[in-house]
Amino acid sequence: MTHRTATAQHRAGGWPVTSRRIAAVATASGLAVAAGLLPALPALAHGAPVLPLSRTAACADGGTDTGSAACRAAREANGRAFGGFDNLRVPGVNGKDRQFIPDGHLCSGGLPEYQGLDIARTDWPATRMTAGSSLTIKYRTTIPHEGLFRVYLTKPGYDPSRPLRWSDLGPQPILTADNPPVRDGAYQMKGRLPADRAGRHVLFTIWQTTSTPDTYYSCSDLVLSAAGGGAAAAPRPSASSKAKSAGSARPLASRSPEPGAAATPVEGSPAAGPVAGQEVQLLPVADGEKTTLGRGLLTAALIVGVAVTATIGVRRLRRQRGRR
């Protein structure tokens, strides 16, 4: 190699341009091969309330009460496969919930994959509680995020025979929680139910994450006993609602929790096993979700390995060129 050639190579970066191009192509090819060796990673999912039980956690893909009459009707109304129980999220809302989510589509977040959750029925799997009692929320998380929870309850006189509207909710949340703790696989939040409710109501939970652009929506159906031990006076369903739910309603538990006790699921609902004060059984993580993190780490490891191998090859090539 002449001095002029060596000088030109040095100015070009210490080794010939052709060699640099070959190394770059090899690195890119290695990354493509590494990506091709892995199966496609599943879409990341994130969470849903399991106590009080949400329609998502009961009826959507991976839910615990998919065989109930309401969930079967929701699946039929959906017209397609449900999305994952923990993946009902809308990007880019940025707190403008009422502008993004139309009336009658609050439970689905306006997403076609969950539209069956918006149908008006009086037999959704529900959780029985007492008005004015303490409220414990367990929000199952498959992938934790930072963010703010806002929990609303339908107003007195709410009619469950109509799809949920923004005007059905109280003007202020009954509970807010900024980055609540995660225990036993769930965000845990505590509040208190208003004392002026009875009968069927909906707890509407909004989770606006700050570590992603997504906002999550969920509806949890409640059957509230009147404060002070009075009977629950549920709104009378309309004729159309009676026709929809005829023959499909399931009996509610005859036993209510004591005032101040944790939420107790309605008998026959998927979370009916625990009683007041016991831990709720969290939804199992689907096999695809268990492997998401592992696959991600494997992808990163392969990419790093290919990059390191390419770097070593380049250095060896430079040393060989330098000896000539």
DOLOVEX-359486 format. One record per residue (C-alpha): x negated, y, z; residue number from 1; residue in three letters. Coordinates in nm, 3 decimals, always signed. Example, Ala and Ser with C-alpha at 12.3 -4.5 7.8 and 13.67 -1.06 7.14 Angstrom:
<recs>
[[-1.230,-0.450,+0.780],1,ALA]
[[-1.367,-0.106,+0.714],2,SER]
</recs>
This chain:
<recs>
[[+0.000,+0.000,+0.000],1,MET]
[[-0.148,+0.339,-0.098],2,THR]
[[-0.170,+0.633,+0.137],3,HIS]
[[+0.078,+0.825,-0.080],4,ARG]
[[+0.332,+0.539,-0.064],5,THR]
[[+0.288,+0.500,+0.310],6,ALA]
[[+0.336,+0.875,+0.359],7,THR]
[[+0.653,+0.869,+0.150],8,ALA]
[[+0.787,+0.579,+0.354],9,GLN]
[[+0.708,+0.761,+0.678],10,HIS]
[[+0.893,+1.071,+0.560],11,ARG]
[[+1.188,+0.855,+0.463],12,ALA]
[[+1.215,+0.727,+0.818],13,GLY]
[[+0.918,+0.492,+0.861],14,GLY]
[[+1.035,+0.229,+0.612],15,TRP]
[[+1.166,+0.227,+0.254],16,PRO]
[[+1.513,+0.360,+0.179],17,VAL]
[[+1.599,+0.030,+0.011],18,THR]
[[+1.514,-0.161,+0.328],19,SER]
[[+1.726,+0.075,+0.537],20,ARG]
[[+2.021,+0.019,+0.306],21,ARG]
[[+1.980,-0.357,+0.327],22,ILE]
[[+1.972,-0.340,+0.706],23,ALA]
[[+2.283,-0.122,+0.714],24,ALA]
[[+2.471,-0.359,+0.486],25,VAL]
[[+2.360,-0.656,+0.698],26,ALA]
[[+2.483,-0.487,+1.015],27,THR]
[[+2.818,-0.399,+0.862],28,ALA]
[[+2.856,-0.750,+0.725],29,SER]
[[+2.772,-0.897,+1.064],30,GLY]
[[+3.040,-0.687,+1.230],31,LEU]
[[+3.294,-0.792,+0.970],32,ALA]
[[+3.206,-1.158,+1.019],33,VAL]
[[+3.229,-1.122,+1.398],34,ALA]
[[+3.573,-0.965,+1.368],35,ALA]
[[+3.681,-1.240,+1.131],36,GLY]
[[+3.578,-1.512,+1.376],37,LEU]
[[+3.829,-1.387,+1.634],38,LEU]
[[+4.207,-1.429,+1.617],39,PRO]
[[+4.409,-1.110,+1.583],40,ALA]
[[+4.444,-0.947,+1.924],41,LEU]
[[+4.803,-0.913,+2.050],42,PRO]
[[+4.950,-0.569,+2.106],43,ALA]
[[+4.880,-0.453,+2.458],44,LEU]
[[+5.175,-0.449,+2.691],45,ALA]
[[+5.217,-0.272,+3.020],46,HIS]
[[+5.510,-0.309,+3.260],47,GLY]
[[+5.875,-0.312,+3.367],48,ALA]
[[+6.074,-0.306,+3.695],49,PRO]
[[+6.143,-0.647,+3.847],50,VAL]
[[+6.298,-0.512,+4.167],51,LEU]
[[+6.562,-0.384,+4.126],52,PRO]
[[+6.574,-0.610,+3.822],53,LEU]
[[+6.570,-0.421,+3.492],54,SER]
[[+6.754,-0.524,+3.178],55,ARG]
[[+6.417,-0.546,+3.007],56,THR]
[[+6.274,-0.787,+3.265],57,ALA]
[[+6.596,-0.992,+3.257],58,ALA]
[[+6.672,-1.013,+2.886],59,CYS]
[[+6.375,-0.918,+2.666],60,ALA]
[[+6.108,-1.155,+2.541],61,ASP]
[[+5.950,-1.317,+2.846],62,GLY]
[[+6.243,-1.213,+3.068],63,GLY]
[[+6.379,-1.422,+3.353],64,THR]
[[+6.753,-1.428,+3.277],65,ASP]
[[+6.768,-1.461,+2.899],66,THR]
[[+7.040,-1.728,+2.925],67,GLY]
[[+7.294,-1.503,+3.101],68,SER]
[[+7.606,-1.395,+2.917],69,ALA]
[[+7.499,-1.031,+2.907],70,ALA]
[[+7.150,-1.117,+2.781],71,CYS]
[[+7.293,-1.345,+2.512],72,ARG]
[[+7.525,-1.065,+2.401],73,ALA]
[[+7.233,-0.820,+2.405],74,ALA]
[[+7.025,-1.056,+2.192],75,ARG]
[[+7.311,-1.089,+1.942],76,GLU]
[[+7.362,-0.712,+1.931],77,ALA]
[[+6.990,-0.661,+1.887],78,ASN]
[[+7.001,-0.823,+1.545],79,GLY]
[[+6.636,-0.921,+1.572],80,ARG]
[[+6.388,-1.066,+1.817],81,ALA]
[[+6.344,-0.863,+2.135],82,PHE]
[[+6.011,-0.701,+2.206],83,GLY]
[[+5.814,-0.803,+2.515],84,GLY]
[[+5.973,-0.738,+2.854],85,PHE]
[[+5.682,-0.506,+2.942],86,ASP]
[[+5.643,-0.319,+2.617],87,ASN]
[[+5.938,-0.079,+2.593],88,LEU]
[[+5.742,+0.238,+2.530],89,ARG]
[[+5.769,+0.549,+2.314],90,VAL]
[[+5.456,+0.747,+2.218],91,PRO]
[[+5.419,+1.123,+2.214],92,GLY]
[[+5.718,+1.217,+2.430],93,VAL]
[[+5.513,+1.437,+2.666],94,ASN]
[[+5.796,+1.492,+2.913],95,GLY]
[[+6.055,+1.586,+2.648],96,LYS]
[[+6.265,+1.278,+2.722],97,ASP]
[[+6.604,+1.431,+2.647],98,ARG]
[[+6.483,+1.553,+2.309],99,GLN]
[[+6.332,+1.222,+2.204],100,PHE]
[[+6.580,+0.968,+2.347],101,ILE]
[[+6.940,+1.011,+2.224],102,PRO]
[[+7.251,+0.958,+2.435],103,ASP]
[[+7.366,+0.599,+2.438],104,GLY]
[[+7.012,+0.471,+2.377],105,HIS]
[[+6.845,+0.539,+2.711],106,LEU]
[[+6.802,+0.173,+2.806],107,CYS]
[[+6.632,+0.090,+2.476],108,SER]
[[+6.430,+0.410,+2.451],109,GLY]
[[+6.581,+0.439,+2.103],110,GLY]
[[+6.367,+0.146,+1.985],111,LEU]
[[+6.527,-0.104,+1.741],112,PRO]
[[+6.345,-0.393,+1.913],113,GLU]
[[+6.546,-0.327,+2.230],114,TYR]
[[+6.875,-0.179,+2.106],115,GLN]
[[+7.076,-0.469,+2.252],116,GLY]
[[+6.998,-0.334,+2.600],117,LEU]
[[+7.223,-0.034,+2.531],118,ASP]
[[+7.550,-0.226,+2.501],119,ILE]
[[+7.810,-0.135,+2.762],120,ALA]
[[+7.894,-0.435,+2.984],121,ARG]
[[+7.996,-0.481,+3.344],122,THR]
[[+7.812,-0.811,+3.392],123,ASP]
[[+7.448,-0.717,+3.344],124,TRP]
[[+7.223,-0.903,+3.592],125,PRO]
[[+7.229,-0.668,+3.889],126,ALA]
[[+7.087,-0.609,+4.234],127,THR]
[[+7.321,-0.558,+4.530],128,ARG]
[[+7.232,-0.280,+4.772],129,MET]
[[+7.399,-0.050,+5.020],130,THR]
[[+7.443,+0.319,+4.946],131,ALA]
[[+7.222,+0.533,+5.168],132,GLY]
[[+6.978,+0.248,+5.233],133,SER]
[[+6.607,+0.244,+5.163],134,SER]
[[+6.499,+0.166,+4.809],135,LEU]
[[+6.199,-0.047,+4.723],136,THR]
[[+6.086,-0.057,+4.361],137,ILE]
[[+5.843,-0.313,+4.228],138,LYS]
[[+5.731,-0.228,+3.879],139,TYR]
[[+5.554,-0.530,+3.732],140,ARG]
[[+5.236,-0.421,+3.553],141,THR]
[[+5.050,-0.636,+3.303],142,THR]
[[+4.809,-0.353,+3.221],143,ILE]
[[+4.787,-0.075,+3.484],144,PRO]
[[+4.781,+0.290,+3.376],145,HIS]
[[+4.772,+0.622,+3.550],146,GLU]
[[+5.090,+0.822,+3.538],147,GLY]
[[+5.405,+0.957,+3.700],148,LEU]
[[+5.721,+0.761,+3.779],149,PHE]
[[+6.058,+0.940,+3.787],150,ARG]
[[+6.360,+0.740,+3.902],151,VAL]
[[+6.717,+0.861,+3.845],152,TYR]
[[+7.051,+0.719,+3.960],153,LEU]
[[+7.385,+0.757,+3.784],154,THR]
[[+7.626,+1.009,+3.934],155,LYS]
[[+7.934,+0.929,+4.146],156,PRO]
[[+8.214,+0.813,+3.918],157,GLY]
[[+7.979,+0.663,+3.659],158,TYR]
[[+8.166,+0.446,+3.408],159,ASP]
[[+7.964,+0.132,+3.321],160,PRO]
[[+8.197,+0.055,+3.030],161,SER]
[[+8.024,+0.328,+2.828],162,ARG]
[[+7.662,+0.337,+2.704],163,PRO]
[[+7.437,+0.536,+2.936],164,LEU]
[[+7.406,+0.909,+2.859],165,ARG]
[[+7.179,+1.175,+3.001],166,TRP]
[[+7.481,+1.349,+3.153],167,SER]
[[+7.552,+1.031,+3.355],168,ASP]
[[+7.231,+1.082,+3.552],169,LEU]
[[+7.178,+1.316,+3.842],170,GLY]
[[+6.995,+1.640,+3.759],171,PRO]
[[+6.698,+1.545,+3.978],172,GLN]
[[+6.522,+1.212,+4.030],173,PRO]
[[+6.594,+1.036,+4.358],174,ILE]
[[+6.231,+0.922,+4.370],175,LEU]
[[+5.903,+1.032,+4.214],176,THR]
[[+5.565,+0.862,+4.250],177,ALA]
[[+5.235,+0.977,+4.104],178,ASP]
[[+4.994,+0.685,+4.060],179,ASN]
[[+5.153,+0.460,+4.324],180,PRO]
[[+4.947,+0.166,+4.452],181,PRO]
[[+4.944,-0.169,+4.274],182,VAL]
[[+5.001,-0.462,+4.510],183,ARG]
[[+5.062,-0.822,+4.408],184,ASP]
[[+5.070,-0.728,+4.041],185,GLY]
[[+5.327,-0.448,+4.072],186,ALA]
[[+5.344,-0.076,+4.137],187,TYR]
[[+5.521,-0.036,+4.470],188,GLN]
[[+5.737,+0.267,+4.547],189,MET]
[[+5.980,+0.348,+4.825],190,LYS]
[[+6.265,+0.594,+4.847],191,GLY]
[[+6.626,+0.614,+4.961],192,ARG]
[[+6.953,+0.573,+4.775],193,LEU]
[[+7.215,+0.849,+4.798],194,PRO]
[[+7.498,+0.769,+5.035],195,ALA]
[[+7.775,+0.892,+4.802],196,ASP]
[[+7.775,+0.602,+4.554],197,ARG]
[[+7.971,+0.277,+4.531],198,ALA]
[[+8.026,+0.008,+4.271],199,GLY]
[[+7.820,-0.043,+3.957],200,ARG]
[[+7.542,+0.206,+3.889],201,HIS]
[[+7.223,+0.226,+3.687],202,VAL]
[[+6.878,+0.311,+3.814],203,LEU]
[[+6.693,+0.474,+3.525],204,PHE]
[[+6.314,+0.468,+3.551],205,THR]
[[+6.077,+0.680,+3.343],206,ILE]
[[+5.705,+0.608,+3.354],207,TRP]
[[+5.508,+0.881,+3.182],208,GLN]
[[+5.149,+0.761,+3.158],209,THR]
[[+4.856,+1.001,+3.149],210,THR]
[[+4.594,+0.749,+3.039],211,SER]
[[+4.791,+0.669,+2.721],212,THR]
[[+5.031,+0.875,+2.503],213,PRO]
[[+5.321,+0.644,+2.596],214,ASP]
[[+5.633,+0.685,+2.808],215,THR]
[[+5.824,+0.379,+2.931],216,TYR]
[[+6.200,+0.358,+2.994],217,TYR]
[[+6.406,+0.102,+3.181],218,SER]
[[+6.755,+0.047,+3.320],219,CYS]
[[+6.812,-0.150,+3.641],220,SER]
[[+7.174,-0.235,+3.719],221,ASP]
[[+7.290,-0.200,+4.080],222,LEU]
[[+7.605,-0.298,+4.268],223,VAL]
[[+7.630,-0.061,+4.562],224,LEU]
[[+7.833,-0.121,+4.874],225,SER]
[[+7.967,+0.197,+5.024],226,ALA]
[[+7.766,+0.345,+5.309],227,ALA]
[[+7.906,+0.246,+5.649],228,GLY]
[[+8.016,-0.098,+5.535],229,GLY]
[[+8.313,+0.010,+5.322],230,GLY]
[[+8.411,-0.188,+5.016],231,ALA]
[[+8.253,-0.094,+4.686],232,ALA]
[[+8.500,+0.084,+4.462],233,ALA]
[[+8.374,+0.023,+4.112],234,ALA]
[[+8.513,+0.237,+3.827],235,PRO]
[[+8.789,+0.063,+3.636],236,ARG]
[[+8.651,-0.059,+3.302],237,PRO]
[[+8.820,+0.045,+2.981],238,SER]
[[+9.021,-0.201,+2.769],239,ALA]
[[+8.739,-0.232,+2.517],240,SER]
[[+8.495,-0.311,+2.797],241,SER]
[[+8.726,-0.582,+2.933],242,LYS]
[[+8.736,-0.743,+2.590],243,ALA]
[[+8.358,-0.737,+2.561],244,LYS]
[[+8.294,-0.902,+2.897],245,SER]
[[+8.591,-1.137,+2.920],246,ALA]
[[+8.485,-1.477,+3.046],247,GLY]
[[+8.124,-1.369,+3.085],248,SER]
[[+8.114,-1.196,+3.423],249,ALA]
[[+7.943,-1.384,+3.704],250,ARG]
[[+8.044,-1.363,+4.072],251,PRO]
[[+7.845,-1.126,+4.289],252,LEU]
[[+7.685,-1.227,+4.614],253,ALA]
[[+7.928,-1.210,+4.903],254,SER]
[[+7.651,-1.109,+5.141],255,ARG]
[[+7.504,-0.757,+5.139],256,SER]
[[+7.175,-0.650,+5.296],257,PRO]
[[+7.177,-0.453,+5.616],258,GLU]
[[+7.141,-0.076,+5.574],259,PRO]
[[+6.775,+0.012,+5.537],260,GLY]
[[+6.678,-0.335,+5.410],261,ALA]
[[+6.483,-0.392,+5.092],262,ALA]
[[+6.674,-0.446,+4.769],263,ALA]
[[+6.838,-0.789,+4.749],264,THR]
[[+6.919,-0.934,+4.406],265,PRO]
[[+7.274,-1.029,+4.315],266,VAL]
[[+7.342,-1.400,+4.346],267,GLU]
[[+7.294,-1.574,+4.013],268,GLY]
[[+7.051,-1.314,+3.882],269,SER]
[[+6.692,-1.416,+3.799],270,PRO]
[[+6.549,-1.266,+4.115],271,ALA]
[[+6.822,-1.404,+4.339],272,ALA]
[[+6.590,-1.630,+4.535],273,GLY]
[[+6.439,-1.374,+4.774],274,PRO]
[[+6.645,-1.222,+5.052],275,VAL]
[[+6.597,-0.887,+5.219],276,ALA]
[[+6.239,-0.839,+5.331],277,GLY]
[[+6.093,-1.123,+5.126],278,GLN]
[[+5.853,-1.081,+4.837],279,GLU]
[[+6.008,-1.096,+4.491],280,VAL]
[[+5.870,-1.351,+4.246],281,GLN]
[[+5.696,-1.152,+3.976],282,LEU]
[[+5.740,-1.238,+3.613],283,LEU]
[[+5.473,-1.471,+3.478],284,PRO]
[[+5.220,-1.328,+3.236],285,VAL]
[[+5.259,-1.469,+2.887],286,ALA]
[[+4.971,-1.674,+2.750],287,ASP]
[[+4.895,-1.407,+2.491],288,GLY]
[[+4.864,-1.144,+2.762],289,GLU]
[[+4.629,-1.361,+2.971],290,LYS]
[[+4.385,-1.378,+2.683],291,THR]
[[+4.404,-1.013,+2.577],292,THR]
[[+4.128,-0.895,+2.809],293,LEU]
[[+3.912,-1.200,+2.740],294,GLY]
[[+3.940,-1.154,+2.367],295,ARG]
[[+3.859,-0.788,+2.397],296,GLY]
[[+3.545,-0.865,+2.594],297,LEU]
[[+3.447,-1.134,+2.345],298,LEU]
[[+3.493,-0.890,+2.060],299,THR]
[[+3.273,-0.632,+2.231],300,ALA]
[[+3.008,-0.895,+2.309],301,ALA]
[[+2.995,-1.013,+1.948],302,LEU]
[[+2.969,-0.659,+1.817],303,ILE]
[[+2.689,-0.576,+2.059],304,VAL]
[[+2.513,-0.900,+1.971],305,GLY]
[[+2.527,-0.830,+1.599],306,VAL]
[[+2.401,-0.475,+1.652],307,ALA]
[[+2.110,-0.596,+1.867],308,VAL]
[[+2.021,-0.864,+1.613],309,THR]
[[+2.023,-0.611,+1.331],310,ALA]
[[+1.803,-0.374,+1.533],311,THR]
[[+1.549,-0.648,+1.603],312,ILE]
[[+1.543,-0.739,+1.236],313,GLY]
[[+1.483,-0.381,+1.134],314,VAL]
[[+1.194,-0.347,+1.379],315,ARG]
[[+1.033,-0.664,+1.253],316,ARG]
[[+1.065,-0.542,+0.897],317,LEU]
[[+0.899,-0.215,+0.991],318,ARG]
[[+0.610,-0.396,+1.160],319,ARG]
[[+0.562,-0.619,+0.857],320,GLN]
[[+0.560,-0.316,+0.628],321,ARG]
[[+0.309,-0.143,+0.854],322,GLY]
[[+0.062,-0.427,+0.826],323,ARG]
[[+0.051,-0.408,+0.449],324,ARG]
</recs>
